[in-house]
Amino acid sequence: MSSAAPIVCHGTDVNERTQCAHWHSERDIIAIKFKCCDEFYACLDCHRETAGHAPEVWPAAEFQAKAIYCGNCKNTLSIERYLSCGNRCPHCQAAFNPGCARHYPLYFEPVEPKTLLGA
């Protein structure tokens, strides 16, 4: 069993599943570690409201970083794994919000899908 410290998810009105004031459907259950500060936030709006600095986009060369946190099972995923998981947590099978894909360029450097996990 891992003795890693629990992940703290920052933001506005964040609950135990990482849902926040901005995004709180049953599928809004991931938090993202921001490249700029190495801290998890429920969403970009939460970062903008509480971090005190501008966000940075994760470069494709760093997509192996464990920067996605599942608010359902509390496991972390690499960015690469998250982007290729089909909107389901590979650990607990909880459904992630497919609409989040519209916001990927705000968090992650755009890449061709075939470059992710050999797709």
Residue pairs with C-beta under 8 A, 6 or more apart in sequence:
6 74
7 31
7 40
7 69
7 74
7 76
8 39
8 40
9 18
9 31
9 40
9 41
9 42
9 69
9 71
10 39
10 40
10 41
10 42
10 46
10 47
10 50
10 51
11 20
11 21
11 31
11 41
11 42
11 43
11 46
11 47
11 49
11 50
12 20
12 21
12 22
12 42
12 45
12 46
12 49
12 50
13 20
13 21
14 20
14 42
14 46
15 24
16 71
17 29
17 71
17 72
18 28
18 29
18 30
18 31
18 40
18 42
18 69
18 71
19 25
19 28
19 29
19 42
19 71
20 28
20 42
20 43
20 45
20 46
21 46
22 42
22 43
22 45
22 46
23 42
23 43
23 97
25 97
26 95
27 87
27 95
27 96
27 97
27 98
28 97
28 100
29 70
29 71
29 72
29 94
29 96
29 97
30 68
30 69
30 70
30 71
30 82
30 96
30 100
31 40
31 41
31 42
31 68
31 69
31 71
32 40
32 41
32 43
32 67
32 68
32 69
32 107
33 39
33 40
33 65
33 66
33 67
33 68
33 69
34 40
34 41
34 47
34 51
34 55
34 56
35 55
35 56
35 57
35 58
35 59
35 62
35 67
36 51
36 53
36 54
36 55
36 56
37 51
37 53
39 51
40 69
41 47
41 50
41 51
44 55
44 103
44 106
44 107
47 55
48 55
55 106
55 107
57 105
57 106
57 107
57 108
57 109
58 65
58 67
58 79
58 107
58 108
58 109
59 109
60 108
60 109
60 111
60 115
62 79
63 78
63 79
63 80
63 83
63 108
63 111
63 116
64 78
64 79
64 80
65 78
65 79
66 76
66 77
66 78
67 76
67 78
67 79
68 76
68 77
68 78
68 79
68 81
68 82
69 75
69 76
69 77
70 76
70 77
70 89
70 91
70 92
70 94
72 89
72 92
72 94
73 89
73 91
73 92
73 94
75 89
75 91
75 92
77 85
77 89
77 90
77 91
79 108
80 116
80 117
81 90
81 117
83 104
83 108
83 116
84 113
84 116
84 117
84 119
85 96
87 95
87 96
87 97
87 98
88 94
88 95
88 96
89 96
104 110
113 119
